Amino acid sequence: MVAQILDGKALAQQIQANLAQQIAQLQAQQGRSPGLAVLMVGDNPASAAYVRNKEKACTQLGITSFGQHFPSETTQVELEAVIHQLNQNPQVDGILVQLPVPDHIDAVALLNQIDPDKDADGLHPVNLGRLVRGERGLRSCTPAGVMRILQAYGLSPRGKQAVIVGRSILVGKPQALMLLEADATVTIAHSKTPDLAAVTRTADILVTAIGRPEVITPEFVKPGAVVIDVGINRVTPKTGKPYLTGDVAYEAVRSIASYLTPVPGGVGPMTVTMLMSNTVDSYLRREGLQL
């Protein structure tokens, strides 16, 4: 068996092309395009790269960017004031704070200031509560991207055993809720799970989001499983160039799984795409248009 590759990059391009067409129509009909504000505090190089990718995607799709970059010494009060202004700005449909923020900033308190209906990252407690209740709302971008990949390849979770390795509020917990909503039987495993491999081998759908390079080897994978690798790990070898790899030992697992996401080119491109999709969805709701 050689796993079929789940090409998140190609899917993201397809979705973005459709979004660009939709945004052009909205601009013509409504007189404005969706607006997204990405707030970055400090000079974290990785964060700066992520923000550039998001702003580039905005430009390509026709989304108006209201992004702002603040110096590291910016205070909590100043940032909350900016968020309150964006909440009231009718041109802004999505707001997100790029994490991490400097240590003196309370990130949770900051995120909680965002209007839930403009919460483009889908991380506000109100939106997480809507997910728990199965109500319509903005969804966390990375797990939503995973669900779109499964949908695009006709891989229904209904009646399947799903195991998520990782319990973060960014991926693991919302991913479990989304799979449960799609009628999977869900197990969440983590670093304290005894005999982790025995748990993951029960999975028809295995989602890994633990941030450890290539720790998921063939003995962790049920033959024929769908394996979704959310991990993105930068590895710097003693010799040679640094490279990106996932949580999954890709080449080894490819011979046992039925479907597998690559890193890079799998879930990563879908995260930014779902951010753009959330911004458009927020625009449609706020303009009273049909989703």
Summary of the structure (lengths in Angstrom):
residues: 291
radius of gyration: 19.3
end to end distance: 40.4
largest distance: 57.2
contacts: 986
relative contact order: 0.16
helix: 43%
strand: 16%
